[in-house]
């Protein structure tokens, strides 16, 4: 099911949300032709993406972290010596899978084990961007005013 939504009314009444609207538009355009994958939340700020890449070697896979984007490419080298009568087990010759990452999410590492590409991610918000508590002071003790001349009773 594909629907084309018009976000132009939101653009008129919001500032700084362009990225969110781009995400919504791109989500409807995303075709799911690559290998299956899981996204797992391991903790408060830790994530893991697991992609089934059976048949690919480490040399045939590339993981690239761009600005707020994780791109996984797989490019199989063609083996001209093999002639398939039916090709059901061999992975597709190439794929590209893109994952939109939130701000401050970094890629900690990637490993290939048992036909699964495991990518670990961590969200590290800079200290100056974290919420901080502001102390509230009350003025219960006002400084005593000094009188220079005149009566105090006036």
N, C-alpha and C positions, 0 to 999 in steps of 0.2 A: 504494500500500500504506500503510495507516494502522494504527498500533498504539497502543493506550493503555497507557502504562507507569505503574506506580505507584511514585513516588519516596518514599513515606512512610517506608520503612525507612531510607533515607539521611538523612532529616530527623532521625531519632532519634539518629543517631550522628555527625552533623557539625554544625559551627557556622560560619556565615558563607558557606555555599555556596548560599544561596537563589537568587541570581542565575543560577548555572549551571543549576540544576534548572528555573528558569523558562525559560531559553533552550531547554533540551531539550524542554520541554512545548510551547513556542510553535513550535518547528521542525516538530513533527508537525502543528500546526494551520494552518501557513502554506499558503495556496492560491496557486498560481502563475498569476494571471490578468492580471498587468500586462505591460508590454513586456519583451522579453528584455534581459539585461544581462550585463556581464563585470565581474569584480573582478580587478584586476591588482596584484601586488606589485612595485613599482618598485625598492625597495632595502630596507635594514634597517628603516627607519621610515617609508617612503613608500608610499602606496597610491593607486589610481585606480579609480573606479567609472565604467563607461561604459554608458549606458542608451540603447537605440534608441527615440527619440521622434519619428520621422518624422511630419510633419504638424502638430506643435505649434510654436507660436512662444514666444519668451521670456516674453511676457505671460501665456501659458496654463500656464506651469510655475512651481512654487514648490519651493524646497529649504529645509527647516527642520532645524536641528541642535538637538535637545533633549538632555536628559541621557542619554548613552550610546545615543542613537537618531538616525538620519538618516532623515528622511521626505521623499520626493519625490512631489509631487502634480501631476497634469496634469488640467486642466479645459478642455475644448474648448467654445467658444461655438457654439451651434446656429445654423446658417445655414438659415433657412426659405425662402430663395429657390431653393435647390438641391433638386431632387427626384431621388433616386437610384433607378435601376432595379436596380442591383447595387452593393453597397458593399464592395469587397475591398481597395482601396488606402488608404482614409482610416482614420486611427488611431481607436481607440475614443474615445468622448466624454469619458471620465474614467478615471483610474486613481490608485492610491496604492501606492507601493512603500516598504517599511520595511527598514532595515538596522540591525542591532544593532551598536553600536560598542564596542570595548574601552575600558577606562579610559585617559584621557589622549590619545585620538585626537580631533583637531580637524579641521574642514573648512577647507582653505586657500582654496578657490575653486571656482567652477562656470562652465562656458562651454558654449554651444550652437553646434555647428558640423557642417554637413552632416547634419542629422537625428540627431546624437548628442549627448546631454547628458553632458559629461565633468566629474566631480567629483573633485578632488584632496584627499587626506587625508594627515595627518601625525601620527605618534605622538610626543608630546613629554612624556617622563617628567620631572617636576620633579627638580631636583638632589638634594633631600633624600630622594627615593624611589629613586634609583639605587643600585646596590650600591657599597659602598666598602670598600677594603681596610683592615684594622685591623693596626697594627704590633704585633708580638709582642716583648716585652722579656724578656730573661733576667736573672736575678740572679746573674751570675758573680762580681761584685765586691761582697762584703758589707762594710758599713762596719765598721771596726775598733772593737771595744768598748774603752772606756777603763776601766781599773781604778783605783779611788780608793785603797783600802787593802788590805793583805794581800799574801801571796806570790803571785807569778805562777805558781809551780809547783803550787799547790794545786789 
